[in-house]
């Protein structure tokens, strides 16, 4: 597929103009606004400091919650709660059903009431689910918790992608989204206690952590002052990185995210004008447009979105395979619980570095196709190696393949989500498109959960072949 930007104007017809929308032809060009490149860079640094870190923490927690059952299983979680047969794989699979069902409607809620307000509430929900998982006693309880976990998490990534697209230009988006993919912690499995197991500490540490971050990112400052003393020094530290005139605004912004550039208190009025001019000249045809459901779904009349949907499904199978089953793949090397979780860290670190390199390069050259193909090819090679070698007798080669899996699994999701967001100029359509595409890519988890079967352990050859085939088809679709 040939990347294009943006889609033709007859495809992306703007919604009827309302009094709250700012249309392209109503906003002067950057030259008429008279801002310099240095002013733009200063404004961009402020947005990076005030928006990206909190969202990165939020999505890191999202990733941890989704994949923590894999790490918990290596510490005997499945045996402690009495899972038998394929019940573990059913628990992995059930997460993706509500994830696919609720992603689109909740994303419409995100668009209607602002990602800055809705996403922290969703985060609170899946933080509570993680906390309760630590005390769940049987399959039925965990099944219910995983269902609600999938529902709460469904709109997080599309909401974040949409939210960032209202602040950043097309050649800045992928590198910012790239910060939302992190590594999975292992240290809690070293906690020894006669009454509780390491996997319980995993859920109990993540649950309160998630709810705490929710308070830091979603509660208005006026309601949070009673609890704010512990954050005061951190505010002052961040404020010190900017001019004195912006310190008070930055202090307020630590505990709440702006709905749009116009409502960002850490920006001066002139910087707000710069931010709007940048978005209108590059990424949107209107700012703060009212939600129209019929118009929002109109994007799917175009053939490009069908191809992007197939690409999302294809990269989703290898991505969810790595997310959910990397600890089991590493466990097939024959190491202890602590070493198994330790050895999942290094591949994720290298994978994160590769992700940042690929997304930064993609933004730098304003190109998505080649970078996506490179990531998918690296991931494909990893699955092929694991399928060809005996991990127990060739540990080093198999472990190298784990690095390749992580290096290529996350980048396609970031690059493709940036790709279709960059080519969707309407805010309403962008919110819906992101939700549908993320739902499709995560529906691939239903495939990966069903092909990683207990009877195929420890090599999981059918699952590796399936993931490799989907990755290969994805390369063909992207390159075509």
Beta strands, then each sheet from edge to edge (+ up, - down):
strand 1: 22-23
strand 2: 286-287
sheet 1: 1+ 2-
end
